[in-house]
């Protein structure tokens, strides 16, 4: 009897310990942990620097086709970064500047720390920019044997056009380089995830207008964690779709027309925690062809916690130019950092007939002292040219909250008395360190109405 009782107590004790470990497991994940991602197959490694994060070596990819070096790792907690160079470091800045990360330079090394899976760019004079792509740890990694999973293992794959169907997951394992593009049409409940790279270089072609990732007439879409390397056309497009979540992507394009994340006729769309290097608009949110697609509306679209870099062409973000839609409503860009831009940080050359209602820019940082905002309603070379409709649009509710730029113009122009930019607010905005408080600091024409300025004492 005693032996049986002892056995039962031993079993119960084991159960208690197991249960305690399960309860404690989520808290253990909060520790400062780093998981380096493998080097990108076939991409040279940096010969100018080496990187450690929390004492662990992290491969640095010399992505010379995109004028960048990149390093990627999964992060939980705080990262302590150490970068060793082959020569002296004349100066160093860590962007986005709003994170206020101050690097310590000692001889041939740089060190700094940050919390959370941020997307950062380290700039050293005479060096290519180094993008640090930190993502959260992977969750719910699918099984390779699952019949509903298109699974790409580590290594190089020439996949061509990947066409996921409803209910399928496309998984890019860490260390996978998949050459091809993704095209899904009339599908629902599709997930693209992982920490590998989709290289659309030979498959995203300007003359064919094929995008690296296309979801058309789809619903319940998730794209999470992967890298995308663009070809000669838009890197990703979500068309006539709803309930789309994009997060923790890193997208690199170098040629003109390599928009980063584009939408057209979507509802309930979010893009969070992405790094976009494009040689066109980082975000291109528009309505391109009403004759082919119908007059699609775009409602409830959010971009949040994203970093954009372009240099030779394009804008930080663009609403338009083509706006062949009856309605663009509830559009928000929040916690956005435009590190460099060739055109404007925020641009809308509204060339068609959309009614744009409640467009918001919140906690928006432009780091380039050039044109900050240009929003114009006009007939342009992008206006509908197939005879479907020739009409101008309207802005009703254009809101800038905590917009900051080191210096640059703000230009607002309506088309005429019937096609206005109306109900505009500037709240706690500053250009060149000077709070934005009056019309004298911006350019408007007679077709901009009801503009207000507000500055809080806490600014």
C-alpha positions as CSV (number, residue, x, y, z in Angstrom):
1,X,0.0,0.0,0.0
2,X,2.8,2.4,0.9
3,X,4.6,1.6,-2.3
4,X,1.5,2.3,-4.3
5,X,0.9,5.6,-2.5
6,X,4.5,6.6,-3.1
7,X,4.1,5.8,-6.8
8,X,1.0,8.0,-7.0
9,X,2.6,10.9,-5.2
10,X,5.7,10.6,-7.5
11,X,3.4,10.7,-10.5
12,X,1.5,13.7,-9.2
13,X,4.8,15.5,-8.5
14,X,5.9,14.9,-12.1
15,X,2.6,16.3,-13.4
16,X,3.0,19.4,-11.2
17,X,6.5,20.0,-12.4
18,X,5.5,19.6,-16.0
19,X,2.5,21.9,-15.5
20,X,4.8,24.5,-13.9
21,X,7.2,24.4,-16.8
22,X,4.4,24.9,-19.3
23,X,3.1,27.9,-17.3
24,X,6.6,29.3,-17.0
25,X,7.5,28.7,-20.7
26,X,5.9,32.0,-22.0
27,X,7.9,34.0,-19.5
28,X,11.1,32.2,-20.5
29,X,10.6,33.5,-24.0
30,X,10.8,37.1,-22.7
31,X,14.6,36.6,-22.1
32,X,17.0,38.4,-24.3
33,X,17.4,35.8,-27.0
34,X,18.8,36.1,-30.5
35,X,18.5,33.4,-33.3
36,X,20.7,34.4,-36.3
37,X,19.2,33.6,-39.7
38,X,21.4,31.8,-42.1
39,X,23.3,33.6,-44.9
40,X,21.3,34.0,-48.1
41,X,22.4,31.2,-50.4
42,X,24.5,32.4,-53.3
43,X,24.8,35.9,-51.9
44,X,28.4,37.0,-51.0
45,X,29.1,37.7,-47.4
46,X,30.5,41.1,-46.3
47,X,34.2,41.5,-46.6
48,X,34.2,44.9,-44.8
49,X,32.5,44.1,-41.5
50,X,31.4,41.4,-39.1
51,X,28.4,41.4,-36.7
52,X,27.6,40.0,-33.3
53,X,24.2,40.3,-31.6
54,X,24.1,39.3,-27.9
55,X,27.5,37.7,-28.5
56,X,26.3,35.5,-31.4
57,X,27.7,35.8,-34.9
58,X,25.2,36.9,-37.4
59,X,25.9,36.5,-41.2
60,X,26.1,39.8,-43.1
61,X,24.8,39.5,-46.7
62,X,26.5,41.8,-49.3
63,X,23.4,42.4,-51.5
64,X,25.3,44.6,-54.0
65,X,22.4,44.5,-56.5
66,X,20.4,46.6,-54.1
67,X,23.2,48.8,-52.7
68,X,22.7,47.3,-49.2
69,X,24.2,44.9,-46.8
70,X,21.7,43.0,-44.7
71,X,21.7,40.9,-41.5
72,X,18.6,39.2,-40.2
73,X,17.8,37.5,-36.9
74,X,14.9,36.6,-34.7
75,X,14.8,38.6,-31.5
76,X,13.0,38.4,-28.2
77,X,13.9,41.1,-25.7
78,X,17.0,43.3,-26.0
79,X,19.7,43.2,-28.6
80,X,23.3,44.2,-27.9
81,X,25.0,44.9,-31.3
82,X,28.7,44.8,-32.0
83,X,30.0,45.6,-35.5
84,X,33.7,45.2,-36.3
85,X,35.2,46.9,-39.4
86,X,38.3,46.4,-41.3
87,X,39.3,50.0,-40.9
88,X,38.6,53.0,-38.7
89,X,35.0,54.3,-38.4
90,X,34.8,58.0,-39.2
91,X,31.2,58.3,-38.0
92,X,28.1,56.3,-37.5
93,X,24.4,56.9,-37.3
94,X,21.6,54.5,-36.6
95,X,18.3,55.0,-38.3
96,X,15.4,55.6,-37.8
97,X,16.6,58.6,-35.8
98,X,13.4,58.7,-33.7
99,X,14.6,55.6,-31.8
100,X,17.4,57.8,-30.4
101,X,20.0,55.0,-30.6
102,X,23.4,56.5,-30.0
103,X,26.2,54.2,-31.2
104,X,29.5,54.0,-29.4
105,X,32.5,54.1,-31.7
106,X,35.8,52.7,-30.5
107,X,38.6,52.4,-33.1
108,X,37.3,49.9,-35.7
109,X,34.1,48.9,-33.9
110,X,30.6,50.2,-33.2
111,X,28.3,49.1,-30.5
112,X,24.7,49.9,-29.4
113,X,21.6,48.3,-27.9
114,X,17.9,48.3,-28.7
115,X,14.8,46.6,-27.5
116,X,12.3,44.7,-29.6
117,X,12.4,43.5,-33.2
118,X,13.1,46.8,-35.0
119,X,14.1,47.4,-38.5
120,X,17.3,49.6,-38.4
121,X,19.8,51.0,-40.9
122,X,23.4,51.6,-39.8
123,X,25.2,54.2,-41.9
124,X,29.0,54.5,-41.9
125,X,30.8,56.9,-44.1
126,X,32.3,55.1,-47.1
127,X,30.3,51.9,-46.4
128,X,27.1,50.5,-47.9
129,X,24.2,50.9,-45.6
130,X,23.7,47.9,-43.2
131,X,20.0,46.9,-42.6
132,X,19.5,45.0,-39.4
133,X,16.3,43.0,-39.9
134,X,15.0,41.9,-36.5
135,X,11.8,39.8,-36.5
136,X,9.9,38.1,-33.7
137,X,10.6,34.4,-33.2
138,X,8.7,32.1,-35.6
139,X,5.4,30.8,-34.4
140,X,3.4,27.8,-35.6
141,X,6.0,26.5,-38.0
142,X,4.2,24.1,-40.4
143,X,5.1,20.5,-41.0
144,X,6.9,19.8,-44.2
145,X,4.7,16.7,-44.6
146,X,1.5,18.6,-44.4
147,X,-0.4,18.3,-47.6
148,X,-1.7,21.8,-47.3
149,X,1.8,23.3,-47.2
150,X,4.1,24.3,-50.0
151,X,7.3,23.9,-48.1
152,X,10.7,25.3,-49.2
153,X,13.7,23.9,-47.3
154,X,17.0,25.7,-46.8
155,X,18.9,26.1,-50.1
156,X,18.2,27.4,-53.6
157,X,14.9,26.6,-55.4
158,X,13.9,27.7,-58.9
159,X,10.1,27.5,-58.3
160,X,8.8,29.7,-61.1
161,X,5.2,30.8,-60.5
162,X,3.9,29.6,-57.1
163,X,0.0,29.5,-57.1
164,X,-1.3,28.8,-53.6
165,X,-5.0,27.7,-53.4
166,X,-7.5,28.3,-50.7
167,X,-6.5,26.9,-47.3
168,X,-2.8,26.5,-48.3
169,X,0.4,27.8,-46.6
170,X,3.6,28.7,-48.5
171,X,6.5,28.3,-46.1
172,X,10.0,29.6,-46.7
173,X,12.4,28.1,-44.2
174,X,15.3,30.1,-42.8
175,X,18.1,29.8,-45.3
176,X,15.7,29.2,-48.3
177,X,16.2,31.3,-51.4
178,X,13.2,30.7,-53.7
179,X,13.4,32.1,-57.3
180,X,10.0,32.9,-58.6
181,X,6.9,34.8,-57.8
182,X,3.6,34.2,-55.9
183,X,0.3,34.6,-57.7
184,X,-3.0,33.8,-56.0
185,X,-6.4,34.6,-57.5
186,X,-9.9,33.9,-56.1
187,X,-8.4,32.2,-53.0
188,X,-9.2,32.5,-49.3
189,X,-7.3,31.6,-46.1
190,X,-3.8,31.7,-47.7
191,X,-0.7,32.2,-45.6
192,X,2.8,33.0,-46.8
193,X,5.3,32.8,-43.9
194,X,8.8,31.9,-42.8
195,X,12.2,33.7,-42.7
196,X,13.5,32.7,-46.1
197,X,13.7,34.9,-49.2
198,X,11.6,35.1,-52.4
199,X,13.8,36.3,-55.3
200,X,11.5,37.6,-58.0
201,X,14.3,39.0,-60.1
202,X,13.6,37.0,-63.3
203,X,9.9,36.7,-62.7
204,X,8.7,40.2,-61.9
205,X,9.0,42.0,-65.2
206,X,8.1,45.5,-66.2
207,X,6.9,44.8,-69.7
208,X,4.6,42.0,-68.5
209,X,3.6,43.9,-65.3
210,X,4.1,40.8,-63.2
211,X,4.6,41.5,-59.5
212,X,6.7,39.5,-57.1
213,X,3.7,38.8,-54.9
214,X,0.1,39.2,-56.2
215,X,-3.1,38.5,-54.4
216,X,-6.1,39.2,-56.5
217,X,-9.8,38.8,-55.4
218,X,-8.6,37.0,-52.3
219,X,-9.7,37.1,-48.6
220,X,-8.1,36.2,-45.3
221,X,-4.5,36.5,-46.4
222,X,-1.4,36.5,-44.2
223,X,2.1,37.3,-45.4
224,X,4.6,37.2,-42.5
225,X,8.3,37.3,-42.0
226,X,9.7,36.6,-45.4
227,X,12.2,38.6,-47.5
228,X,11.4,39.7,-51.1
229,X,14.0,40.8,-53.7
230,X,12.4,42.6,-56.6
231,X,12.8,42.5,-60.3
232,X,11.8,45.3,-62.6
233,X,8.1,45.8,-61.6
234,X,6.1,46.2,-58.4
235,X,7.3,44.0,-55.5
236,X,3.9,43.2,-54.1
237,X,0.3,44.0,-55.0
238,X,-3.0,43.2,-53.2
239,X,-5.9,43.8,-55.6
240,X,-9.6,43.6,-55.0
241,X,-9.0,41.7,-51.8
242,X,-10.1,41.9,-48.2
243,X,-8.8,41.0,-44.7
244,X,-5.1,41.1,-45.5
245,X,-2.3,41.1,-42.9
246,X,1.3,41.8,-44.0
247,X,4.0,41.9,-41.3
248,X,7.8,41.8,-40.7
249,X,8.7,41.7,-44.4
250,X,11.9,43.0,-45.8
251,X,11.6,44.1,-49.4
252,X,14.5,45.3,-51.6
253,X,14.1,46.7,-55.1
254,X,16.6,48.7,-57.1
255,X,15.1,49.5,-60.5
256,X,12.5,52.1,-61.4
257,X,8.9,50.7,-60.7
258,X,9.9,48.5,-57.8
259,X,7.2,49.8,-55.5
260,X,7.3,48.1,-52.2
261,X,3.7,47.3,-50.9
262,X,0.9,48.4,-53.3
263,X,-2.9,48.1,-52.8
264,X,-5.8,48.6,-55.1
265,X,-9.4,48.0,-54.1
266,X,-8.8,46.4,-50.7
267,X,-10.8,46.4,-47.4
268,X,-9.3,45.7,-44.0
269,X,-5.7,45.8,-44.9
270,X,-2.7,46.1,-42.6
271,X,1.1,46.3,-43.2
272,X,3.2,46.3,-40.0
273,X,6.8,46.2,-39.1
274,X,8.2,46.1,-42.6
275,X,11.4,47.4,-44.1
276,X,11.1,48.6,-47.7
277,X,14.0,49.6,-50.0
278,X,12.4,50.6,-53.3
279,X,13.4,52.6,-56.4
280,X,9.8,53.8,-56.7
281,X,7.1,54.4,-54.1
282,X,7.5,52.6,-50.8
283,X,3.8,52.3,-50.5
284,X,1.8,52.8,-53.8
285,X,-1.9,52.9,-52.8
286,X,-4.0,53.6,-55.8
287,X,-6.8,52.5,-58.2
288,X,-5.3,51.8,-61.5
289,X,-7.9,50.6,-64.1
290,X,-11.6,50.9,-63.5
291,X,-12.3,49.6,-67.0
292,X,-10.6,46.3,-66.3
293,X,-11.2,45.9,-62.6
294,X,-14.4,47.9,-62.0
295,X,-14.7,50.9,-59.7
296,X,-13.2,49.3,-56.6
297,X,-13.3,51.1,-53.3
298,X,-10.5,51.0,-50.7
299,X,-11.5,51.2,-47.1
300,X,-9.8,50.7,-43.7
301,X,-6.1,50.4,-44.7
302,X,-3.3,50.8,-42.2
303,X,0.5,50.9,-42.6
304,X,2.3,50.9,-39.2
305,X,5.8,50.8,-37.8
306,X,7.4,50.7,-41.3
307,X,10.7,52.0,-42.6
308,X,11.1,53.2,-46.2
309,X,14.3,54.0,-48.2
310,X,14.4,55.2,-51.9
311,X,16.9,57.4,-53.7
312,X,16.7,57.6,-57.5
313,X,13.0,57.7,-58.1
314,X,9.7,57.5,-56.3
315,X,8.3,58.8,-53.1
316,X,8.2,57.6,-49.5
317,X,4.5,56.8,-50.0
318,X,2.0,57.7,-52.7
319,X,-1.7,57.9,-52.8
320,X,-2.3,57.8,-56.5
321,X,-1.5,58.8,-59.1
322,X,-4.3,56.7,-60.7
323,X,-7.4,57.0,-58.5
324,X,-10.1,55.4,-60.6
325,X,-12.4,54.7,-57.7
326,X,-15.5,56.2,-56.1
327,X,-14.0,56.0,-52.6
328,X,-10.7,55.8,-50.6
329,X,-11.7,55.9,-46.9
330,X,-10.1,55.5,-43.5
331,X,-6.5,55.3,-44.7
332,X,-3.8,55.6,-41.9
333,X,0.0,55.7,-42.0
334,X,1.2,55.5,-38.4
335,X,4.8,55.4,-37.0
336,X,6.4,55.6,-40.4
337,X,10.0,56.6,-41.0
338,X,11.0,57.8,-44.5
339,X,14.8,57.6,-44.3
340,X,15.4,58.8,-47.9
341,X,13.2,59.8,-50.7
342,X,13.7,61.0,-54.3
343,X,10.3,62.7,-54.7
344,X,8.3,63.6,-51.7
345,X,8.0,61.8,-48.4
346,X,4.2,62.0,-48.8
347,X,2.8,62.4,-52.2
348,X,-0.7,62.3,-53.8
349,X,-0.9,63.4,-57.4
350,X,-4.6,62.6,-57.4
351,X,-5.3,62.2,-61.1
352,X,-8.9,60.8,-61.2
353,X,-12.2,60.9,-59.4
354,X,-11.9,59.2,-56.0
355,X,-13.4,60.8,-53.0
356,X,-10.6,60.5,-50.4
357,X,-12.0,60.6,-46.9
358,X,-10.2,60.5,-43.5
359,X,-6.6,60.1,-44.7
360,X,-4.3,60.2,-41.7
361,X,-0.5,60.5,-41.1
362,X,0.3,59.9,-37.4
363,X,3.8,60.0,-35.8
364,X,5.3,60.3,-39.3
365,X,9.1,61.1,-39.6
366,X,10.8,62.3,-42.7
367,X,14.6,62.3,-42.4
368,X,15.3,64.0,-45.7
369,X,15.4,67.9,-45.8
370,X,13.5,68.0,-49.2
371,X,9.9,68.1,-50.2
372,X,7.9,66.7,-47.3
373,X,4.3,66.8,-48.5
374,X,2.8,67.3,-52.0
375,X,-0.9,66.7,-52.4
376,X,-2.4,67.9,-55.6
377,X,-5.7,67.2,-57.4
378,X,-5.2,67.7,-61.1
379,X,-5.4,66.2,-64.6
380,X,-2.1,64.5,-65.2
381,X,-0.5,62.1,-67.6
382,X,-1.8,59.3,-65.2
383,X,-5.4,60.4,-65.6
384,X,-7.8,57.8,-67.1
385,X,-6.9,57.7,-70.8
386,X,-9.3,55.0,-72.1
387,X,-12.4,57.1,-72.1
388,X,-14.0,55.4,-69.0
389,X,-14.3,58.6,-67.1
390,X,-12.5,62.0,-67.1
391,X,-13.2,63.6,-63.7
392,X,-11.4,65.0,-60.8
393,X,-11.7,63.9,-57.2
394,X,-11.8,65.4,-53.7
395,X,-10.1,65.2,-50.3
396,X,-12.4,65.4,-47.2
397,X,-10.4,65.0,-44.0
398,X,-6.6,65.1,-44.4
399,X,-4.9,64.8,-41.0
400,X,-1.3,65.2,-40.0
401,X,-0.5,64.4,-36.4
402,X,3.2,64.7,-35.2
403,X,4.6,65.0,-38.7
404,X,8.3,65.9,-38.4
405,X,10.9,66.8,-41.0
406,X,14.3,68.4,-40.9
407,X,13.2,70.8,-43.6
408,X,11.0,70.6,-46.6
409,X,8.0,72.2,-48.3
410,X,4.3,71.3,-47.7
411,X,2.3,71.9,-50.9
412,X,-1.5,71.4,-51.0
413,X,-3.5,72.2,-54.2
414,X,-7.1,71.5,-55.0
415,X,-8.4,71.3,-58.6
416,X,-11.3,73.8,-58.6
417,X,-14.3,74.9,-56.5
418,X,-16.0,71.5,-56.9
419,X,-12.9,69.4,-56.3
420,X,-11.3,70.6,-53.1
421,X,-8.9,69.6,-50.4
422,X,-11.2,70.2,-47.5
423,X,-10.9,69.8,-43.7
424,X,-7.2,69.7,-43.2
425,X,-5.5,69.5,-39.7
426,X,-1.9,69.9,-38.6
427,X,-1.4,68.9,-35.0
428,X,2.0,69.0,-33.3
429,X,3.9,69.1,-36.6
430,X,7.3,70.6,-37.1
431,X,9.5,71.4,-40.1
432,X,13.1,72.2,-39.5
433,X,12.5,72.2,-35.7
434,X,9.9,74.9,-36.0
435,X,6.3,74.1,-35.0
436,X,3.8,74.3,-37.8
437,X,1.3,77.0,-36.8
438,X,0.2,79.0,-39.7
439,X,-0.5,79.3,-43.5
440,X,2.7,81.2,-43.9
441,X,4.6,77.9,-43.5
442,X,2.8,76.0,-46.2
443,X,1.7,76.5,-49.8
444,X,-1.9,76.3,-50.7
445,X,-4.1,77.4,-53.6
446,X,-7.7,78.8,-53.4
447,X,-9.2,75.3,-53.5
448,X,-7.9,74.3,-50.1
449,X,-10.4,74.9,-47.4
450,X,-10.8,74.6,-43.6
451,X,-7.2,74.2,-42.6
452,X,-6.4,74.3,-38.8
453,X,-3.2,74.2,-36.8
454,X,-2.8,73.0,-33.2
455,X,0.3,72.8,-31.1
456,X,0.3,71.3,-27.6
457,X,2.6,72.5,-24.9
458,X,4.0,69.0,-24.5
459,X,5.5,69.1,-28.0
